[in-house]
């Protein structure tokens, strides 16, 4: 063992000894997927997935709002939600095009002139 140091050499620069990293494991999800494919007891040969989907559909048909929402979210995705993003004044100015900046300067200049006239200057 003292003469075998080949295993102690580092990997060449830029090469990973484990390029994929530690494999991701989804123990519960993997097991649920396996079980959902099995035949559900007393379901005339239907899988658990089929039995659950049918139950969800029946509940939605009876007017169960939570079942309706679940079906809609699974089929159409969750509805878009608006997000109000507040920008600082400097971020707002940087977000404007040159034309928008010029227009805003003109608007502010007009406001200043109007205020000066109102105050008698």
C-alpha positions as CSV (number, residue, x, y, z in Angstrom):
1,X,0.0,0.0,0.0
2,X,2.8,2.4,0.8
3,X,4.1,2.1,-2.8
4,X,0.7,2.6,-4.5
5,X,0.0,6.4,-4.5
6,X,-1.8,6.5,-7.8
7,X,-5.2,6.8,-6.1
8,X,-3.9,9.8,-4.1
9,X,-3.3,12.0,-7.1
10,X,-5.7,14.9,-7.5
11,X,-7.8,15.2,-10.6
12,X,-6.3,17.2,-13.4
13,X,-7.2,20.9,-13.3
14,X,-10.7,21.6,-14.7
15,X,-11.8,17.9,-14.4
16,X,-14.3,16.8,-11.8
17,X,-14.1,13.5,-10.1
18,X,-17.8,13.4,-9.8
19,X,-19.3,15.4,-12.7
20,X,-22.9,14.6,-12.0
21,X,-22.6,15.3,-8.3
22,X,-24.5,13.2,-5.8
23,X,-27.6,11.7,-7.5
24,X,-30.8,13.4,-6.5
25,X,-33.2,11.1,-4.6
26,X,-36.9,11.5,-4.2
27,X,-37.7,8.5,-2.0
28,X,-41.3,9.4,-1.3
29,X,-42.1,10.6,-4.8
30,X,-40.5,7.6,-6.4
31,X,-42.5,5.3,-4.1
32,X,-45.8,7.1,-4.7
33,X,-45.3,6.9,-8.5
34,X,-44.7,3.1,-8.1
35,X,-47.8,2.6,-5.9
36,X,-50.0,4.8,-8.1
37,X,-49.4,2.4,-11.0
38,X,-50.6,-0.6,-9.1
39,X,-54.1,-1.9,-9.2
40,X,-56.3,-0.4,-6.5
41,X,-58.3,-2.9,-4.4
42,X,-62.0,-3.2,-5.4
43,X,-61.6,-0.9,-8.4
44,X,-62.2,-3.4,-11.3
45,X,-58.7,-3.3,-12.5
46,X,-58.1,0.4,-12.3
47,X,-54.9,1.8,-11.0
48,X,-54.7,3.9,-7.9
49,X,-54.0,7.0,-10.1
50,X,-57.1,6.3,-12.1
51,X,-59.3,5.8,-9.0
52,X,-58.0,9.0,-7.4
53,X,-58.5,11.0,-10.6
54,X,-62.1,9.7,-11.0
55,X,-62.9,10.5,-7.3
56,X,-61.5,14.1,-7.8
57,X,-63.6,14.5,-10.9
58,X,-66.7,13.3,-9.2
59,X,-66.1,15.6,-6.2
60,X,-65.7,18.6,-8.6
61,X,-68.9,17.6,-10.5
62,X,-70.7,17.7,-7.1
63,X,-69.6,21.3,-6.7
64,X,-66.6,20.8,-4.3
65,X,-64.7,24.0,-4.9
66,X,-61.4,22.6,-3.7
67,X,-61.7,19.7,-6.2
68,X,-62.6,22.2,-8.9
69,X,-59.6,24.3,-8.1
70,X,-57.3,21.3,-8.0
71,X,-58.5,20.1,-11.4
72,X,-58.1,23.6,-12.9
73,X,-54.6,24.0,-11.5
74,X,-53.5,20.6,-12.8
75,X,-55.0,21.1,-16.3
76,X,-54.5,24.8,-16.9
77,X,-51.8,25.7,-14.4
78,X,-52.2,28.1,-11.5
79,X,-53.6,31.5,-12.5
80,X,-51.2,34.3,-13.1
81,X,-50.8,36.7,-10.1
82,X,-49.8,40.3,-10.5
83,X,-46.8,41.5,-8.6
84,X,-46.4,45.1,-7.7
85,X,-42.7,46.0,-7.9
86,X,-41.7,49.3,-6.4
87,X,-38.7,50.8,-8.0
88,X,-36.4,53.4,-6.4
89,X,-36.3,56.7,-8.2
90,X,-32.9,55.9,-9.7
91,X,-34.1,52.4,-10.8
92,X,-37.2,54.0,-12.4
93,X,-35.1,56.5,-14.3
94,X,-32.7,53.8,-15.5
95,X,-35.7,51.8,-16.7
96,X,-36.9,54.6,-19.1
97,X,-35.8,55.0,-22.7
98,X,-34.1,58.2,-23.8
99,X,-37.4,59.3,-25.4
100,X,-39.3,58.6,-22.1
101,X,-36.7,60.6,-20.1
102,X,-37.0,63.5,-22.5
103,X,-40.8,63.5,-22.3
104,X,-40.7,63.4,-18.5
105,X,-38.2,66.3,-18.4
106,X,-40.5,68.3,-20.7
107,X,-43.5,67.5,-18.4
108,X,-41.6,68.5,-15.3
109,X,-40.4,71.7,-16.9
110,X,-44.0,72.6,-17.8
111,X,-45.1,72.0,-14.2
112,X,-42.3,74.2,-12.9
113,X,-43.3,77.0,-15.3
114,X,-47.0,76.7,-14.4
115,X,-46.1,76.8,-10.7
116,X,-43.9,79.9,-11.2
117,X,-46.8,81.7,-13.1
118,X,-49.3,80.8,-10.3
119,X,-46.9,82.2,-7.7
120,X,-46.3,85.4,-9.7
121,X,-42.6,84.9,-10.4
